[in-house]
Amino acid sequence: MTAARQLSLLGRRYQSRQKERETQKAEIARVRGVIEPVVLDFAREHAPDFFIGELQQYVLRRARVAPASPDRILRDLRSRGLINYQVINRRASRYRFLPVPQ
C-alpha cells in the first residue's frame, strides 16, 4: 500500500471518529434534555433515601430512554452541582439525597 493510500485511510478513520463523537455528544444532549427534568422532579418528590431502581422506574414511566440513562444523568447532575447524594449501600443500590453545597 502506498503512503498516500495509507494517509487517505487514516484521514477517513479520523473523520469517522470525529463524526461519531459529534453524534454521541448530540445524543447525550438529547437524552439529558428529556431525562434531566424528570430526575430533578424525582429528587424533589422523594424522601432522602431511595433505590436506584425506583429512580429508573420513575424515569422510564415518564420518558422513553435506555434503562441505564437515569443513572448517568444522576451522576451528571451531581457533577454540575445541581443535586447531591451519597451511596448508602452500593450492593443494594441505595442512595440518599443530600443538600446541595453552596
N, C-alpha and C positions, 0 to 999 in steps of 0.2 A: 504494500500500500504506500502510495506516495505521501510525502509530508503535507502537501496541500489537501489531500483527501482526509488525512488524519485531523488536520485543523478544522476542516469543514464539519466533520463528525463531532468533534469536541464543541464546536460552536453551536451546533444543533442541540446537543445534550445540555449545554449551559442555558440556552434559550428555553428548552423544555422544562428545566428545573425552575427557572425564573417564573415561567407561566404557572407551574404547579404551586409555587409559593404564593403568587398573587391570588390564585384560585382559592387556596387554603385560607388566606387572610380574609378574603371576601366571604367565605363560608363561615368563618369564626364570627365575623361581624354580623352576619345574618342570624346565626344561632344566638348570639349574645342579645341582639335586638328582640328576639322572640322570648328567650328564657329569662333574661335578667329581671324584667319587671315581675315575673311570676315568682322567682326566687326571693326577691325583696318582699313581695306580699307574704310569702310563706314565713319569712323571718319576723314580720310584724304580727302575724296571726297566731304563731305557735309559742308554746311555753319554751322556756330556755332550753330544755333538753329535748332532743329529737334523734331519731334514727335516720340514716341516710336513705333508707327505703321509703320512709314517709315523705321525704323531700322529692324523691324520684316519682312516687305515685302522684303527689300533688301536681308536679310539673307535667307529667305525662297525661293527666286528666285535662289539662288546660292548653297543651301545645303538642304538636306532632314533632317529636325530636328523638334522637337516639337515647337509649337509657342512661348512658354514661355522661351525657351532656350536662345535666344539672350539677353533677359533682364538679365538673370543670369550671362551670360558671360560678359556683360557690367559691372555689379557690380563687378565681379571677377577681370576684368582688372583694374578697379579703385582701388580696394583693394590692388592690386600688384603694383600700381603706373605707369601703362603703359598708361593710359589715365586719364583724369579728366573731370568732368562735374558737373553741378548743375541742380536741378529740378527747372524749371521756374514756371510751373503750374502743380501741381500733378493731379488735376481733369482732365485737358486736356491732361495729359501725355506729356507735353512739356519740353524739356531738352535743355541745352546749353553746348557745349564742351568748356572747359577752358584749358589754358596752363597747362602742367604737372609741378608741383612743382619740383624744382631741389634738 
